[in-house]
Amino acid sequence: MPTSNQTRKYLSVLARHPAFLGALIGILAAFSQALLISAGGPEAYGFCVACHTRDLVNGMTNLIADTTLSLAAISKNAILPVMSVTGVLIGAYLAARVNGEHKIRRSDPKTHVIYFLCGILVLNLAMIFGGCPYRAALRTGYGDITALLFIATMAIGVVLGTLVLLKREENKEDN
């Protein structure tokens, strides 16, 4: 019979394992999807960073500027805008602070502008091509081949981007 200390150590290792975290996130996303559909939400809306960001920005703009920007049906009927993206950002920040991984990097304003514009580009392309990876995975589960292609091309982009960043870091170390 394992001791309490061994159990804690095992749970600590398990909680940091990527497969466990991936499965946990998948289960939570599916649960979220079921709750949102039962509340009148559209299919594949369980946890979509692009769609929830759009609804958050459009909803706040509608409230502040009295516009009629489009929202998903569930966001139109909600008292508050979808706050999942805000929760993810706050959670990521707190996790980085608790684990001592939060670092502010100094760089020139040009770099910040490039990052900002690339973020806008990514969100707009996500809206054009069917949403973020979470939504694409949910749509693949519904049998959408386009979403599967989206996931494959995104994976290729991540691999290529990682290789470029690794090569850049190798070049910095050589100099």
N, C-alpha and C positions, 0 to 999 in steps of 0.2 A: 504494500500500500504506500503510495507516494506521500511524502510529508507536505506540509503546507508551504514550506519554502520552495520545494521542488515544483509544486503545482504553480506557484506564482512565477517562477522562472520559466516554466513551459508556456504559460499564458503570455508572458512578456515576449518571448521569442515568437510565438504564434501570431500575436497582434501586430508584429512588424513584418511578417512574411507577405510578400506581394500576392501570392495565390490566395491566401486567406483574406487579405484586404480587398482583392478583386472580387472574390465571391461575396463578401459582405456588402460591398458597394452594389453589386448586381442584385442581390436580394433586396436591399433598401430601395434601389431604383424601381424594381418590379412592384414592391409594396406601394411606393409612391405613385406609380402608374395606375395601380388598381384603385387607390383612393381618389386620384384625380378623375379617372374615367367614371367612377361611381358618383362623383360630385358634378358630373356633366362636362368634363374636360374632353378634348379631342384625343384620338388615338396617338400613341407615341409622343406624349407630352410630359411624361413622368418627371424627368429631370433633364431639361434641355437648356444648356447655358445660353445658347444663341436666342432661343425663343423667349426664355424667361427674362433675359436682358432687354430684348425688344419690348416685351410687355411692361417691364418695370419703367423703362425710359418713356415709352409711349403713354403709359398710365399716368406717370408724374407730369408729363407735358400736358396731357388732357386736363388734369386737375389745376395746374398752375396757369396755363395759357388758354384754357377753355377751347381746346382744339378737339377734333374727332379722329385722331390717329387710330389705326386698326389695333385691335387686341384679340387674343384668343377668347373664345366664348367663356371659358372659366374665369379669365381675368376681368371680363366685362361685368360679370355678376358678383365679383368679389368685393368685399368692403375695403380690403387693403390690396396693394399690388403684390405680385408674386415676389417673395423676398429670398428665394433659394440662393440666388447668385450672391446676394449680400451675406447670407449665412456662410457660404463657401469661402468668401474672401475673409470674413472675420475669423472663421475657424482656421484657415490656413495661416493667417497672421498670428493668431494665438499659439498654434502648434509650433510655428517657427520660433516665436519668442521663448516658449517653454523649453524647447530643445536647444536653444542657443544657436540657431541657424539663421536668424534674421540679421541681414547685413545690408546696409545702405551703400550702394556703389556710386561713387562719384564719376560723372562723365559730363561731356559737353552738352549743351542744349540741343544740338543737332541729333545726337543719339536718342534723346528723349522724344523728339519730334518724330523720328523714324519709327521708334517703338509704338508710339501712339497711333501713327498712320497705319502701321502694319496690323495693330489690334483692330482698328476700324475695318481694314480690308478683310481680315479673317472673319469677323462677325458678319460682314455683308456677304462674303462668299458662302459662309455657313447658311445664311438665310436663302441664298439663291439655290444652293445645291441640296437643301433639305435638312439643315440643322446641324447640330454639334454631334460629336461621336456617340454620346448617350442616346440621342434621338435616332441616329443612324442605326445603332445596335437594336433599338426597339423596333424600328421599321424593318430591319432585316428579319427579326422574329415574326413580323407580320407577312413576310414573303416578298418584300420589295427588293428587286435586283439592283435598282439604282443605288439604294442605300448600301448594299454590299460592295458595289464598285466604289462608292464614296469612301468606305472604310479602307478598302485596299489601297486606293490612291493616297489617302491620308497617311496610312502606314508607310508607304514608300516615301512620302514627303518627310515624315518624322525621321526615318532612317537616313535619308540624304542630308537633312538638316543637322542631324547628330554627327555624321561624318564630316561635314563642313566645319562644325564647331570644334570637333576633336583635332582636325587638321590645323585649324587656326591656333589652338592652344599648343600644339606641338611646335608650330613655327615660332610662337612667343618664347617657348622654353629654349629653342635652339639659338635665339638671338641674345 
